Amino acid sequence: MIVNILPNIRIQNEYLAMISFAITCSMQSKRWTNGFEQYGDPFSAILLGAPMIATIDPLNVQTMLGTNFKDYGVQPLRRSATLPFLGGGDGPFWQHSRTLMRPTFTRINAANLPAFEKNLQKFFKLLPEDGSTVDLKPLSCKLFIDTSTEFLFGESTDMLSSEQPVRSQQFLDAFHYRQLGTGRRLQLGKLAFLYRDKKFYDSIKVAHAFADFYVDKAIERRADRLSKEQPAEKDRSGHKCVLLHEITMQTDNRSELRSQILHVFLAGHESSAITIGNAVFQLSRNPSVWEKIRQEVTEGYGTSSSNFIHDRLRNLKYLQNVIKEIDIASRKAYKDGVLPRGGGPDGKSPIFIRKSTVIVTPLCSLHRLTERFQPDRDKFIPISRANFYSP
């Protein structure tokens, strides 16, 4: 049950300092991979006074994120960093959130692609037609803030329009600055309280005011909807169900509604924009992969967007392999437990995980060091992830 431990506190501090520097320089993937090559899997260290174990063993990953996921969570890691903006987000609170939100996350709503198609066409019109270089990051952010707010609030922020609402731009700027501040607080861990930045807290106020505007409107609708015993008509955004309108039917707690909606917005806007950004980056450098996607889509469903429905898109296996790419996953143990591998002379025996231990799984390293992906570990080959456990 022995885990490889970085030899002494000096080396531990040096390694963690390298990781911190790598995060600043967007080189953390390489640093984590170097750590596993040098110290083995798993290895442990003290991270800002807290025990940390890094592992990329597939069985350990499956145990932490799948089999025994209830024993590991993200709230202890993120709470101090995200609490000012999001409130709670794990355990009973998250279970309650899922109960509130489940009715709107149905295949019917997910299949309502025309509402997304409208924003996508606006996005395409903003791209240069002469082949000149364009920065897609701000455009993709606008695309996903428009689609997210339509689905969540029932109204688009219209960031892709020629006349962008000032309030929407202020929210987007505040949201992104808050993301930077939250990232710095996450790096500080238990010392997050040392982070002092007035603009960070001002950005939170702007974001909260933006969300509260829609929450208040939804609460006003609540009495009217409760008095009508009939199915909800399509919202003007094109979605049959609007998340915020649905959860106000179950609670009118203003703070809770704001927290719930911001949690989902964070996932729907930020995660989607990052995923698409990474996909475009890779596809632009791997034309053969792009051609395979086009071939799979056109052979199966033609070129008309009317043929694209939720179930059909999920059946595009090669496309699914392209987008199922994750960089890193971290959890904190809620109680004493065991991971199946990493102990003993051969590293194949179980290891004891003490309560409050932070477990880091850089999946970028897993995809490079696991024998399954050798020898082309640094190549973008989506098919190599097929049938592999994906958290």
Steps between C-alpha positions, in 0.01 A plus 500: 500500500800725447465786254804655334572818695706786365828454693500812717322826561742692279427281199128512577506878510707516181261268317189688613669829410563361151134400471393850608737658247377256234139601566595862448672411171234249386757217517350300787427195282869445431599558863253243631616247242863559598405445864355155432799403287741602775317392817266225381126446541368592747717754678414721795596838638379770737301763311479824701489300822254237372586145389483443125518182292540510123392191305413411141434131556174425311360290788565780747336751266197275456469453877525872574276630221273202449468204737539690829438855378293584810814466714684768303391852414608835365337731753777471763752599231305783348275628775725774635583614146152491348272567798483880448363446149320165491410410856491126578537238230548146627348229718133547606490844337600359163259207533223753565614698197482197276147428622395854415664504158434149372160581342655743253794283401299261290565372153219720372677816614845380397358414158367851446786586266326779301542732798876436489516509121382862501797611711742285304404673175563838665842369603584392144409843362764659722778287351708655218436349158838591350699242697663758727602410855234544766505467879221254574519528880287815544254383234460155655445661842223712351348198326476297816385782722211559257404131479542449876290798602223402258480152647542607862320836514272489196666811356821541305765753593531574123877525516523382137279784381640809333375713789618324814312593819729687738370303799581169329855610419551617858385161624731311263800714600418458869448126461838449335685713756330307778626180336858624520460592865340166584790320332750687715297421813495132403878500475520644851282223645446555873676834467237637260402756764833671431387591149403865496371657180221758507430454128440128561228570755356780286478252211306260721250777580451571128446130424258458790301807392475357148370166628266666751337696217383175339423332832267785597324482164458123537354537850251753364390241242462236768160605632358520150630158401380338822149627429492335157451126480631459148831403335749779461513649153824543318705787629585768247856368502376182332548272801191319622635510855713769659707382793448802724125503438475132587692511827305806618198269495670303778661778704480879520813540712684779321850414624457131424369571151795726427748242625338218301488694177858625527625145558335383180603811308862443597485147360292586195695808394859450611532124446334511158716788379818328619402167344419654163812717515720195561323308223548780245866534602562129441289467185673794334827311544363157412309533171469121467301488826278785381436315173401183688246700703352655185481159337332340802241777525416533129483126441265455792281808487583716201571872524165640615487605865139380512635143496702555817316389811638416842491121475657498156785726602578273793537211256784671314775299670799669343363845580442390860862383523620842385314697765561263793828659604560611862815651653488445873270379776545561871305378800529507878426194711195547722604207722772239543503263205702284265606527137560166326856553377822678587629317810748221557836432333339455157247782535206266446373482859229729646597827664340666802352846441463708813203734533563847350775376269499683166518260205617646170452319170652687203330313216737664255773292668283188503454531125875530452639249746247215491624216281169502314593825325860418412690571279294789355431664833546860382298466180138606473341162421140499630447134420768407756259593782217279371364255757724648771348594835403867483412668834 
